[in-house]
Amino acid sequence: MEIRNIAIIAHVDHGKTTLTDALMRQTGMVKDEKASMDSNALEQERGITIYSKNCSLYYKDTKINIVDTPGHADFGSEVERVLRSIDTVLLLVDAQEGPMPQTRFVLKKSLELGLKPIVIINKIDKPAARINEVHDEILELFLELGASEKQIDFKTVYAIGRQGIAKINLADESKDLNPLLDLILTEVPPAGKTTSLPLRMQPFNLAYDNFLGRLAIGRIYDGTIKQGSTVFLKKPTGDEIETGKITKLFTFEGITRKEVSEAGAGDIVMVAGLPTVYIGETITDLETVPPLPAIAVDEPTISLNFLVNDSPLAGREGKLVTTRQIRARLEKELEVNVGLKVDFSGGDIYKVYGRGELHVSILLEYMRREGFELQVSQPQVIIKEVDGKKVEPFEEAIVDVRTENASSVIQKLSRRKGILMEHKEHENIARLTFEIPTRGLLGYRGEFVIDTKGEGLLSSRFIGFKPYVGLIEKHSFGSMISMETGTALAYSIWNLQERGTIYIDPASPVYEGMIIGNVTKGEDMDVNPTKNKQLTNVRMSGNDDAILIIPPLLLTIERGLEIMQGDEYLEITPKSVRLRKQHLTRADRARALRKEDK
């Protein structure tokens, strides 16, 4: 049986997983209409793919291995590794939005590896679809990224992933995805059948199983791998060699894994029994076989501290609260999350390095759902020194907003050291392209939603380290700090909401040093949210006015990471997200400030 290996790549929310799910259903690989590649609760809630996943289908006596990749820039390192193990990519582009930042990133990587993409223009049923224009924009992008003549001669498919329809020409009648599957068979080269050579397999992803330990997912380039066989693990440099035994071997069938006794060249498999295996290493059955070329993993761009929750409300909701438990969980995460790094040398404080706010907030969300309580510090951008000069990470940000909101976005991002590289308008929508330090984007997304009334789109991708740009002006509000411990009362919140934005509901527990809102006038302000209305025997007009409370801006992990200041912690528990000052009492904060001034 022939094998074809493909990956589906696209910008976030352009329909990769929906299309993969439809392919699985139409080829009979899944019977449940609700089964999805985005299998964990967090992916389903957010509607995004967080981890790349493998599946396979059978069509006309051919096995097609498909890798569904994340579309968000924070998980870009997942995409890059996957591209090394497949033969063609399906580049999915939204018929209305056209190519977006992550489209450019994943396409550039594909072209550099010599892959010839098949382009799918998806969601052609959208009322605002710009099918011909988007096709031209994709062609421009291919030319701009230096595609070869062979790559520019790409095939295009028009699709409605949600309805499970694909067509080669817009005028064609179609009721299923068979036109796309037929094109995959004719355009994608069959995976090599070099089973007579010594084994060479390279993992591009890791997984973890409580019973089997670390699992490696990779492509077999040459030879055959057998369950129970002894293998050699070679680093890309070829220097270090370890031995191990394949205890379990799985291939993919539909969206599940299937245990097999052996698998041959061209297939994508999962192996157990190699506890030290890492991405990019070569698994072989002959010690003298040269290793496969290395796979690079993107560097982290931000860092923050993880530490035990020591607030007055600590331990009420979580079961996993100690330093040792947090350390064990981070060590387990490092087994599979290759974009993450952790420095354990700081005693009870662990410095975590990640690819962006979303990358870190997803980890924190998983931890709180597992019953952890912890605190984190404000995310800081990683600043390096290269050739004696300070450099910092920069991003390309693409903003789609209504034309009337464009000026306020340009003003805000320019103040944050963003440089407007391009300004295009189509009907009532402006597309702005900026180059901006990562520091400038940290904490901006919340403001962006308000400035664009929730209608704007902001996407960004890391483009490299550039010279440090100095001080960046950000939000000018201060924190509203509780000076009492107790229960927040509606009367107090009613009085305080005139001063700024409130983060808590009435009847929420509060403690001294907890931040209950922000103050529009830049300075921090100590307030008493537990103060009740004074009762007297005298009745006066206006005394019995109804208390009208504006709905609070309830904190989420991402929102907290965005708005917190340098002297604050974000307290995360299974049921609550709170902001607090690092020093809870006013006297301690004053003492810490005097120390800094010295």
Summary of the structure (lengths in Angstrom):
residues: 598
radius of gyration: 26.9
end to end distance: 73.9
largest distance: 98.3
contacts: 1963
relative contact order: 0.09
helix: 24%
strand: 33%
